[in-house]
C-alpha cells in the first residue's frame, strides 16, 4: 500500500451526488458482464457510456 499512498493523498475528495450510486451500479453490472463474456475494455466502456446516457439523458 505504501506504493500508492503518495498518489492517493493527492486525489481530491469526491462528493457523492444523486447519480453516484446508480451509475456505480451500472458500472458494476456492465463490467461484470464484460469479464464474464471476455469483452474488450473499450467495448465495455462504450456499453457503460450508452447505458448512463440512456438512464440519465440530462447528464453530459
PENORRA-V436688 format. One record per pair of residues at least 4 apart in sequence whose C-alpha atoms are under 8 Angstrom apart, sorted by sequence separation. I is the first residue (numbers start at 1). J is the second residue. D is the distance in Angstrom with one decimal. If there is no record, write none. Layout:
i:I j:J d:D
i:I j:J d:D
This chain:
i:1 j:5 d:6.3
i:2 j:6 d:7.7
i:4 j:8 d:6.1
i:5 j:9 d:6.1
i:6 j:10 d:6.7
i:7 j:11 d:6.8
i:16 j:20 d:5.5
i:19 j:23 d:6.0
i:20 j:24 d:6.0
i:21 j:25 d:6.1
i:22 j:26 d:6.2
i:23 j:27 d:6.2
i:24 j:28 d:6.2
i:25 j:29 d:6.3
i:26 j:30 d:6.1
i:27 j:31 d:5.8
i:28 j:32 d:5.9
i:29 j:33 d:6.3
i:30 j:34 d:6.1
i:31 j:35 d:6.2
i:32 j:36 d:6.1
i:33 j:37 d:6.0
i:34 j:38 d:5.7
i:35 j:39 d:6.4
i:39 j:43 d:6.6
i:40 j:44 d:6.4
i:41 j:45 d:6.2
i:42 j:46 d:6.1
i:43 j:47 d:6.2
i:44 j:48 d:6.1
i:45 j:49 d:6.0
i:46 j:50 d:6.2
i:47 j:51 d:6.2
i:48 j:52 d:6.2
i:49 j:53 d:6.2
i:50 j:54 d:6.2
i:51 j:55 d:6.0
i:52 j:56 d:5.8
i:53 j:57 d:5.1
i:16 j:21 d:8.0
i:34 j:39 d:4.7
i:39 j:44 d:6.6
i:52 j:57 d:7.8
i:34 j:40 d:7.3
i:53 j:59 d:7.1
i:34 j:41 d:7.7
i:53 j:60 d:7.9
i:34 j:44 d:5.9
i:31 j:44 d:6.5
i:30 j:44 d:6.5
i:30 j:47 d:7.2
i:30 j:48 d:6.1
i:27 j:48 d:6.2
i:26 j:48 d:6.9
i:26 j:51 d:7.5
i:26 j:52 d:7.5
i:23 j:52 d:6.7
